[in-house]
Amino acid sequence: MQLAGRMRWKSWRRRLGAGLAACLLAGVSLGAGAQALPPELQKAWTATKLPMSSLSLEVREAGGPVLVRIQADEPRNPASVMKTVTTWTALSALGPDYTWRTRFLSDPGARVDDQGTLQGPLYVQAAGDPWFRQEDLWNMLRELRLRGVKNLSEVVVDRGLFGDVAIDPGSFDDAPDRPYNASPDAMMVNFGATRLVFLPDAKARQWIPVLDPPTRDVRVDGKLEWLDGVCKGSPIVAADVRPEGPQSVIRVSGKAVGSCGEFSVYRLAGKQGDHFEALFRLLWRELGGTLSRGVREGRAPAKGAVLAWHDSPSLADVIRQINKHSNNVMARMTLLTLGAELNGSGATPESGGQAVRQVLKNQGVDTTGWTLDNGSGLSRQGRITARGLAQMLDVAWRSPMMPEFVSSLAISGVDGTVRRRLRSDDTRGQAHLKTGTLRDSRALAGYVRGASGKRYILVSLVNNPGAAAVRPFDDALVEWLAAR
């Protein structure tokens, strides 16, 4: 009887399919009307050696039926795939032409005297612009000089659009000097990062480090060893920031081949507010301006006179930077902006999350079990479901703003975070995708164009200490859809 039982089990398992049997063995629920992995993908999944219980998967035809659904209602950490939620809700709520306007103001009726002195403070009304750069600040200051302003008494920065949103950059992975950990700030410039340029001096056979921008609060210590030979790729050097009293010191070490030429690294060398103040003072001084007192936080007058302003690129352009290059702090800033626009000034990650839920609820997307914390996916607590995200992607596909959203995603084998993946003739350029990578999480979501011309939506979420092993399976999934 034992032998007969085993034979019946083997026969039944072959008929049912290895993928579905694996789900049942793991106690996995597929859901009513759902399908297990197709035979073409069963081998790829088995090769990962991951338990089926670690996978949430939903594959559907855009605007059509579900093809595969496995544990799609299980909340999982999506890593950077969370950025698709932030960018879509912002795009659909604010519109593709939304821009951030940063302004310089003076008190109502304030005048500029014959010596170029502005009466009262210069107010900087921060807009939460996630793409505000050093050259944008320089242009605004230059506009001040064109209007005859030379001497400032003090600068008052109004960050009231956001609430208390500063984070400890080292709290996530104990790497507080890495730009991907930058804290959001309503008056952020260059993401708060300092550029360290290494210039080659071939005659002296040495590397010359140059800070951009050069500020009195940051200095460089150490040096790189000069090597002769053929450059075989970007130099890998150590550049670690350490506080020393009121200064930040970037300690550099390593070796670099001279033929590689000039290269740069970026580091967080201080708080966002300190970075802005140092940069403001430097650029204003370079333009011949003076500042008698200093820079402080405060509120701009409601009816202040506008002296200069800067408009950001459109939201449609900004989300391309966020999704294609997986920019964390820009995603955080976009979530806060959505919170401010929908729920009022003093935005926090919580009010931003409320705004996301509000937008998705109106679109009929089920967010049951979701945890929306910072909008970037750089989090251990964030959670979404494969079913809910697939619903959102389907809504986006049927929206008039579909082209703007889809074009923000990385193109398989072409650009962004998937430029080195899926480069075969069958898959290159056939998918628009967002990847997600954390220590115990891997995710892939987006759209795939099949050989039939149909578009397919896929959401793959894996949470497991061995999650990195899922990459070949995810690639096989895209290949399977591209061949349909």
C-alpha positions as CSV (number, residue, x, y, z in Angstrom):
1,M,0.0,0.0,0.0
2,Q,2.9,2.4,0.7
3,L,4.4,1.8,-2.7
4,A,1.0,2.2,-4.4
5,G,0.5,5.5,-2.5
6,R,3.8,6.9,-3.6
7,M,3.1,6.0,-7.2
8,R,-0.3,7.7,-7.1
9,W,1.3,10.8,-5.6
10,K,4.0,10.9,-8.3
11,S,1.5,10.5,-11.1
12,W,-0.8,13.2,-9.6
13,R,2.1,15.6,-9.1
14,R,3.2,15.2,-12.7
15,R,-0.4,16.0,-13.9
16,L,-0.8,18.9,-11.6
17,G,2.6,20.5,-12.5
18,A,5.6,21.0,-10.4
19,G,4.9,24.7,-9.7
20,L,1.4,24.2,-8.3
21,A,2.6,21.2,-6.3
22,A,5.4,23.2,-4.8
23,C,2.8,25.8,-3.7
24,L,0.6,23.3,-2.1
25,L,3.6,21.7,-0.3
26,A,4.5,25.1,1.1
27,G,1.0,25.8,2.3
28,V,0.7,28.6,-0.3
29,S,-2.7,29.9,-1.4
30,L,-3.0,30.8,-5.0
31,G,-6.5,32.4,-4.7
32,A,-9.7,31.8,-6.5
33,G,-9.3,31.6,-10.3
34,A,-5.5,32.1,-10.1
35,Q,-2.9,30.1,-12.0
36,A,0.4,28.6,-11.0
37,L,3.6,29.1,-12.8
38,P,3.4,27.9,-16.4
39,P,5.7,25.0,-17.3
40,E,8.1,27.4,-19.1
41,L,8.9,29.1,-15.8
42,Q,8.8,26.2,-13.4
43,K,12.4,25.2,-14.2
44,A,13.6,28.8,-13.7
45,W,11.9,29.1,-10.3
46,T,13.3,25.7,-9.1
47,A,16.8,26.9,-10.1
48,T,16.5,29.7,-7.6
49,K,16.3,27.2,-4.7
50,L,14.0,29.7,-3.0
51,P,10.8,28.6,-1.2
52,M,7.6,29.3,-3.1
53,S,6.4,31.0,0.1
54,S,8.8,33.8,-0.4
55,L,7.3,34.8,-3.8
56,S,4.4,37.1,-4.6
57,L,3.6,37.3,-8.3
58,E,1.0,38.7,-10.5
59,V,1.1,38.7,-14.3
60,R,-1.8,40.1,-16.3
61,E,-2.6,41.4,-19.7
62,A,-2.9,45.1,-19.7
63,G,-6.7,45.8,-19.5
64,G,-7.3,42.0,-19.6
65,P,-7.2,38.8,-17.7
66,V,-4.8,37.6,-15.0
67,L,-2.3,35.0,-16.3
68,V,-0.4,34.1,-13.2
69,R,-1.3,34.9,-9.6
70,I,0.7,33.5,-6.6
71,Q,0.3,34.9,-3.1
72,A,-0.5,38.3,-4.6
73,D,-2.3,39.5,-1.5
74,E,0.7,38.9,0.8
75,P,2.2,42.3,1.8
76,R,5.9,42.3,1.0
77,N,8.8,44.8,1.0
78,P,9.1,46.0,-2.6
79,A,12.4,47.9,-2.2
80,S,12.8,50.6,-4.8
81,V,9.7,49.4,-6.8
82,M,7.9,51.5,-4.2
83,K,9.0,54.5,-6.3
84,T,6.4,53.5,-8.9
85,V,3.7,54.1,-6.3
86,T,5.1,57.6,-5.4
87,T,5.7,58.7,-9.0
88,W,2.3,57.5,-10.4
89,T,0.2,59.0,-7.6
90,A,2.1,62.3,-7.9
91,L,1.8,62.3,-11.7
92,S,-1.9,61.5,-11.7
93,A,-2.8,63.9,-8.9
94,L,-0.6,66.9,-9.8
95,G,-0.3,66.5,-13.6
96,P,2.8,66.1,-15.8
97,D,3.4,69.8,-16.1
98,Y,3.6,70.4,-12.4
99,T,6.7,72.4,-11.4
100,W,8.3,73.5,-8.1
101,R,9.0,77.3,-7.8
102,T,11.7,78.5,-5.4
103,R,11.5,82.2,-4.7
104,F,13.6,85.0,-3.2
105,L,11.4,87.6,-1.4
106,S,11.8,90.8,0.5
107,D,9.5,92.5,3.0
108,P,6.6,94.4,1.4
109,G,7.8,97.8,0.3
110,A,11.5,97.1,1.0
111,R,13.9,99.1,-1.1
112,V,17.4,98.8,-2.4
113,D,19.5,101.8,-1.6
114,D,22.2,103.5,-3.7
115,Q,24.9,101.2,-2.3
116,G,22.9,98.1,-3.2
117,T,21.8,97.3,0.3
118,L,18.5,95.5,0.6
119,Q,16.3,96.8,3.5
120,G,15.4,93.9,5.8
121,P,16.2,90.2,5.2
122,L,16.3,88.3,2.0
123,Y,13.7,85.5,2.3
124,V,14.2,82.2,0.6
125,Q,10.9,80.4,0.2
126,A,11.8,76.8,-0.3
127,A,9.5,74.8,-2.7
128,G,10.8,71.3,-1.9
129,D,12.3,71.1,-5.5
130,P,13.9,67.6,-5.8
131,W,16.0,68.7,-8.7
132,F,17.4,72.0,-7.5
133,R,21.0,72.3,-8.5
134,Q,24.0,74.5,-7.7
135,E,23.6,76.3,-11.0
136,D,20.0,77.1,-10.3
137,L,20.9,78.8,-7.0
138,W,23.7,80.7,-8.8
139,N,21.2,81.9,-11.4
140,M,18.8,83.2,-8.8
141,L,21.6,85.0,-7.0
142,R,22.7,86.5,-10.3
143,E,19.2,87.8,-10.8
144,L,19.5,89.6,-7.5
145,R,22.7,91.3,-8.6
146,L,21.0,92.3,-11.9
147,R,18.3,94.0,-9.8
148,G,21.0,96.1,-8.0
149,V,21.2,94.0,-4.8
150,K,24.7,93.7,-3.5
151,N,24.6,93.8,0.3
152,L,22.4,91.6,2.5
153,S,21.8,91.9,6.2
154,E,20.6,88.3,6.7
155,V,19.0,85.4,4.9
156,V,15.9,83.8,6.2
157,V,15.1,80.3,4.8
158,D,11.4,79.3,4.9
159,R,11.2,75.6,5.0
160,G,7.5,75.5,6.2
161,L,6.2,73.6,3.2
162,F,7.6,70.5,4.9
163,G,7.4,69.6,8.6
164,D,10.2,68.0,10.6
165,V,11.4,65.6,7.9
166,A,15.1,65.4,8.6
167,I,16.4,61.8,9.0
168,D,19.6,60.3,10.3
169,P,21.4,59.4,7.1
170,G,23.2,56.6,8.9
171,S,20.2,54.9,10.4
172,F,19.4,52.6,7.4
173,D,22.8,50.9,6.8
174,D,25.3,52.8,8.9
175,A,26.6,54.7,5.8
176,P,25.8,58.3,6.6
177,D,28.1,59.8,3.9
178,R,26.5,58.0,0.9
179,P,24.3,60.2,-1.3
180,Y,21.6,57.5,-1.5
181,N,21.0,58.1,2.2
182,A,20.5,61.8,1.9
183,S,17.9,63.4,4.1
184,P,15.0,65.3,2.5
185,D,14.9,69.0,3.0
186,A,12.6,71.7,1.5
187,M,15.7,73.7,0.4
188,M,17.9,70.9,-0.9
189,V,20.6,71.7,-3.4
190,N,22.5,69.1,-5.3
191,F,20.9,66.4,-3.1
192,G,23.1,67.8,-0.3
193,A,26.1,66.1,-1.8
194,T,29.6,67.4,-2.1
195,R,31.6,66.4,-5.3
196,L,35.2,65.4,-4.9
197,V,37.0,65.7,-8.2
198,F,40.3,63.9,-8.8
199,L,42.4,65.7,-11.4
200,P,45.4,63.8,-12.9
201,D,48.8,65.5,-12.9
202,A,50.7,63.2,-15.3
203,K,54.0,65.2,-15.0
204,A,54.1,64.9,-11.2
205,R,52.4,61.5,-11.3
206,Q,49.8,62.4,-8.7
207,W,46.1,62.9,-8.2
208,I,44.9,66.3,-7.1
209,P,41.7,66.3,-5.1
210,V,39.4,69.3,-5.6
211,L,36.2,69.9,-3.6
212,D,33.1,71.2,-5.5
213,P,31.9,73.4,-4.0
214,P,34.9,74.4,-1.9
215,T,33.7,75.3,1.5
216,R,35.5,76.1,4.8
217,D,33.7,73.4,6.7
218,V,34.9,70.5,4.5
219,R,38.5,69.4,3.8
220,V,40.3,66.4,2.2
221,D,42.9,64.3,3.9
222,G,45.0,61.4,2.5
223,K,45.9,60.7,-1.2
224,L,45.6,58.3,-4.0
225,E,48.5,56.3,-5.4
226,W,49.3,57.0,-9.0
227,L,49.5,53.9,-11.2
228,D,50.8,53.5,-14.8
229,G,49.1,51.3,-17.3
230,V,45.9,50.9,-19.3
231,C,42.6,52.0,-17.7
232,K,40.4,49.0,-17.3
233,G,37.4,50.7,-15.8
234,S,36.3,53.4,-13.3
235,P,38.8,53.7,-10.4
236,I,37.5,52.4,-7.1
237,V,38.7,54.5,-4.2
238,A,37.8,54.9,-0.6
239,A,36.4,58.3,0.5
240,D,34.9,58.3,3.9
241,V,33.6,61.3,5.8
242,R,34.4,61.8,9.4
243,P,33.5,64.8,11.7
244,E,36.3,66.6,13.3
245,G,35.0,69.4,15.5
246,P,33.1,71.9,13.4
247,Q,34.6,70.4,10.2
248,S,33.9,67.4,8.1
249,V,37.0,65.6,6.8
250,I,36.9,63.3,3.7
251,R,39.6,60.7,4.1
252,V,40.7,59.3,0.7
253,S,42.8,56.3,-0.1
254,G,43.4,53.8,-2.8
255,K,45.0,53.5,-6.2
256,A,44.0,54.8,-9.7
257,V,45.5,54.4,-13.1
258,G,46.5,57.8,-14.6
259,S,45.2,57.0,-18.0
260,C,41.7,56.8,-16.6
261,G,41.7,60.6,-16.5
262,E,39.6,62.9,-14.3
263,F,36.9,61.3,-12.2
264,S,34.6,62.2,-9.3
265,V,32.9,60.7,-6.2
266,Y,30.1,62.2,-4.2
267,R,29.7,62.3,-0.5
268,L,27.3,63.7,2.2
269,A,29.6,65.9,4.2
270,G,27.1,67.6,6.5
271,K,23.4,68.4,7.1
272,Q,21.2,69.7,4.3
273,G,20.8,73.1,6.0
274,D,24.6,73.5,6.5
275,H,25.2,72.5,2.9
276,F,22.8,75.1,1.6
277,E,24.2,77.9,3.8
278,A,27.8,77.1,2.8
279,L,26.9,77.0,-0.9
280,F,24.8,80.2,-0.6
281,R,27.7,82.1,1.0
282,L,30.2,80.9,-1.5
283,L,28.2,81.7,-4.6
284,W,27.1,85.1,-3.2
285,R,30.7,86.0,-2.4
286,E,31.8,85.0,-5.9
287,L,29.2,87.3,-7.4
288,G,30.5,90.2,-5.3
289,G,27.8,90.2,-2.7
290,T,28.1,90.7,1.0
291,L,26.3,89.2,3.9
292,S,26.6,91.1,7.2
293,R,24.9,88.7,9.6
294,G,24.0,85.1,8.7
295,V,21.5,82.5,7.6
296,R,18.6,81.4,9.8
297,E,15.3,79.7,9.5
298,G,12.0,81.6,9.6
299,R,8.8,82.4,7.7
300,A,8.6,84.5,4.6
301,P,6.0,87.3,4.7
302,A,2.7,86.3,3.1
303,K,2.7,89.4,0.8
304,G,6.5,89.7,0.3
305,A,7.8,91.2,-2.9
306,V,9.2,88.6,-5.3
307,L,12.8,89.4,-6.3
308,A,13.8,86.3,-8.2
309,W,12.5,82.8,-8.7
310,H,13.4,79.4,-10.3
311,D,11.0,76.9,-11.8
312,S,12.0,73.3,-11.8
313,P,11.7,70.9,-14.7
314,S,8.2,69.4,-15.1
315,L,7.1,66.5,-12.9
316,A,7.1,64.3,-16.0
317,D,10.8,65.0,-16.4
318,V,11.5,64.6,-12.7
319,I,9.9,61.1,-12.4
320,R,12.2,59.9,-15.2
321,Q,15.1,60.7,-13.0
322,I,13.5,59.0,-10.0
323,N,12.5,55.7,-11.8
324,K,15.2,55.2,-14.3
325,H,18.0,55.9,-11.9
326,S,16.2,55.0,-8.7
327,N,16.9,58.3,-6.9
328,N,15.9,57.9,-3.2
329,V,15.9,61.4,-1.9
330,M,14.0,62.7,-5.0
331,A,11.3,60.1,-4.4
332,R,11.1,61.2,-0.7
333,M,10.7,64.8,-1.8
334,T,8.0,63.9,-4.3
335,L,6.0,62.1,-1.6
336,L,6.3,65.1,0.7
337,T,5.2,67.4,-2.2
338,L,2.2,65.3,-2.8
339,G,1.4,65.5,0.9
340,A,1.7,69.2,0.9
341,E,-0.4,69.7,-2.2
342,L,-3.2,67.5,-1.0
343,N,-3.1,67.9,2.7
344,G,-1.5,71.3,3.3
345,S,1.9,72.7,4.4
346,G,4.0,71.0,7.1
347,A,4.1,67.8,5.0
348,T,5.5,64.7,6.6
349,P,5.9,61.1,5.3
350,E,2.7,60.3,7.1
351,S,0.7,63.0,5.3
352,G,2.3,62.0,2.0
353,G,1.3,58.4,2.6
354,Q,-2.3,59.5,3.3
355,A,-2.3,61.4,0.0
356,V,-1.1,58.3,-1.8
357,R,-3.9,56.2,-0.3
358,Q,-6.4,58.9,-1.1
359,V,-5.3,59.0,-4.8
360,L,-5.3,55.2,-5.2
361,K,-8.6,54.7,-3.4
362,N,-10.2,57.1,-5.9
363,Q,-8.7,55.0,-8.7
364,G,-10.1,51.8,-7.3
365,V,-6.7,50.3,-6.3
366,D,-6.8,48.0,-3.3
367,T,-4.1,49.0,-0.8
368,T,-5.1,46.6,1.9
369,G,-1.9,45.6,3.9
370,W,0.2,48.4,2.5
371,T,2.7,50.3,4.6
372,L,3.8,53.6,3.0
373,D,6.6,55.2,5.0
374,N,9.0,57.3,2.9
375,G,8.1,56.8,-0.8
376,S,11.5,55.7,-1.9
377,G,11.6,52.0,-0.9
378,L,14.8,52.5,1.1
379,S,13.1,51.0,4.1
380,R,12.7,47.8,6.1
381,Q,9.1,48.6,6.9
382,G,7.5,49.5,3.5
383,R,5.0,46.9,2.3
384,I,2.8,46.5,-0.8
385,T,0.9,43.6,-2.5
386,A,1.5,42.3,-5.9
387,R,-2.2,42.4,-6.7
388,G,-2.6,46.0,-5.6
389,L,0.5,47.2,-7.5
390,A,-0.7,45.3,-10.6
391,Q,-4.0,47.1,-10.3
392,M,-2.2,50.4,-10.1
393,L,-0.1,49.6,-13.2
394,D,-3.3,48.7,-15.0
395,V,-4.9,52.0,-14.1
396,A,-1.8,53.8,-15.3
397,W,-1.9,52.0,-18.6
398,R,-5.5,53.0,-19.3
399,S,-4.8,56.6,-18.2
400,P,-4.2,59.6,-20.6
401,M,-0.9,60.1,-18.7
402,M,0.2,56.6,-19.5
403,P,3.0,57.7,-22.0
404,E,4.6,60.0,-19.3
405,F,4.5,57.3,-16.7
406,V,5.7,54.4,-18.8
407,S,8.5,56.5,-20.3
408,S,9.8,57.1,-16.8
409,L,10.6,53.4,-16.3
410,A,13.9,51.9,-17.4
411,I,14.0,50.2,-20.8
412,S,15.3,46.7,-20.8
413,G,18.8,46.4,-22.1
414,V,18.9,50.1,-22.9
415,D,19.0,52.5,-20.0
416,G,18.5,53.0,-16.3
417,T,18.8,50.1,-13.8
418,V,18.2,47.4,-16.5
419,R,20.6,48.7,-19.1
420,R,22.8,45.6,-18.6
421,R,20.0,43.1,-18.3
422,L,17.7,41.5,-20.9
423,R,20.0,42.5,-23.9
424,S,19.0,39.7,-26.3
425,D,17.3,40.5,-29.5
426,D,14.0,39.2,-28.1
427,T,13.9,41.4,-25.0
428,R,16.1,44.5,-25.7
429,G,13.8,47.5,-25.7
430,Q,10.6,45.3,-25.2
431,A,10.0,46.1,-21.5
432,H,9.7,49.2,-19.3
433,L,10.6,48.1,-15.8
434,K,11.4,49.3,-12.2
435,T,13.8,47.2,-10.2
436,G,14.1,46.9,-6.4
437,T,17.1,45.7,-4.4
438,L,17.6,45.5,-0.7
439,R,19.5,43.0,1.4
440,D,16.6,40.5,1.8
441,S,14.3,41.9,-1.0
442,R,14.2,41.8,-4.8
443,A,11.4,43.1,-6.9
444,L,10.6,43.8,-10.5
445,A,7.5,45.5,-11.9
446,G,6.4,47.1,-15.1
447,Y,5.2,46.4,-18.6
448,V,6.4,44.0,-21.3
449,R,5.5,44.1,-25.0
450,G,4.7,40.6,-26.3
451,A,5.5,39.4,-29.9
452,S,1.7,39.6,-30.5
453,G,1.8,43.3,-29.8
454,K,-0.1,42.9,-26.5
455,R,1.2,44.6,-23.4
456,Y,1.6,42.6,-20.2
457,I,1.9,43.8,-16.6
458,L,4.2,42.0,-14.2
459,V,4.9,42.3,-10.5
460,S,7.4,40.0,-8.8
461,L,8.2,40.5,-5.1
462,V,10.6,38.2,-3.2
463,N,11.4,38.6,0.5
464,N,14.0,36.1,1.6
465,P,17.7,36.2,2.8
466,G,18.6,34.6,-0.5
467,A,16.4,36.9,-2.6
468,A,19.3,37.8,-5.0
469,A,18.9,34.3,-6.5
470,V,15.5,35.4,-8.1
471,R,17.1,37.6,-10.8
472,P,17.4,34.8,-13.5
473,F,13.8,33.9,-12.8
474,D,12.6,37.5,-13.2
475,D,14.6,37.7,-16.5
476,A,13.0,34.4,-17.7
477,L,9.6,35.9,-16.8
478,V,10.2,38.9,-19.0
479,E,11.5,36.6,-21.8
480,W,8.3,34.5,-21.5
481,L,6.1,37.5,-21.8
482,A,8.1,39.0,-24.7
483,A,7.6,35.8,-26.7
484,R,3.8,35.7,-26.2
